[in-house]
Amino acid sequence: MTSASPIAALVSAAAEGDQSAWNEIVDRYTPLVVSVIYKHRLRPSDAADVNQTLWLRLVEQIGRLREPEALPGWIMTTTRNECLRVLRVQQRTHLYDPLSESDALESEQVDADVEADLLAVERRQALRDGFAELTDQCKRLLTKLMTDPPPSYQVVSEELAMPVGSIGPTRIRCLEKLRKTTALSAFLGSSVKRGGVLGAARLGQ
């Protein structure tokens, strides 16, 4: 798996039948799928159907993704479309105006919430990927300082054999290295132009 494009490498490996890559994709993006489904307020049975359909469609389409790095956007868009399809089927059984103002506003809010969830998922993954690129020293120090509640510098100094006075400056350098990692740099660049993520997620276009 290349450090330059972890998502694209995952997609490529999964398309070639790598089960571990498939498992990682499912583990990584199931929270996003669940979030999209939850925001559409589906019944449990319908939610289960949408979840299953999403993964089946990904199995069918993963080799055809024109922009493998847009996999999160593809998953979000496909899950949302499947939710809307299920809701349309339900609407046929009772009187309902799909163009009513309140429903239109609610749909816009759902879209905004889902987009925020996608950004959060990508941010967490970028942090995990970026953290993996750091030196062991930075990993140990940041891990210690990110515990809740954070330990005192004296405790960190004793556990990591670091002078107390060097902990703060080293922390700053490690955070700057994290920001400059391939994963974080790519995420920060893509988050500036969010519209391109969803557009690139389309298949065969």
C-alpha positions, 0 to 999 in steps of 0.5 A: 500500500503506497503512502501517497494514496492510501485510499486508492491503494485500498480500492485497488487491493480490494478490486483484486480480491484482497480480503484484508483490504475489503475488511479495512474498507468496511471497518473504516466506512461503516460509521459513515453508512450508518450515519447517512441511514440514521439521518433518513429515519428508515425503519430497522428492516429498511436500514438493514436492506440499505446497508446490505445493498450499499456493500453489494453495489460496492463489490460490483462497482469498485473496479470501475471507480474512475477516482478511487480516492473519492470512495468516501464520497461514492459511499455517501452518495450511493447510500443516500440515493438508496435511502431516498429510493426506499423512502419513495417506495414507502411514499407510494403507500400513503398521501405525501407531497415530496415537494412540500416546503418543510420536506425540502428544507429537511432534505437540505438539512440531511444533506448538510449533516451527511456532508459534515459526517463525511468530512469528520470520517475523512478527518479522523482517517487522515489523522490516523494515516498521518500519525502512522507516518510519524517517528516513534518518538513523536508517536509516543509523545503525542499518545501520552499527551492526548490521553484524557486527562493529560498527564503532567509534563513531569510524568511524561518526562519520567516515562519517556526519559525526556527533559521537561523543558523539551516536551513543549517544543518537541510537541510543537515540532511533532504536530507540525510534522503531523500537519505536513504528512502526506495524509494530512496534507492531502486532506487539508487540500481536499477539504478546501474544495469539497465540491470536487469530492462528490463530483469525482465519486460518480462512476463511468462519467 
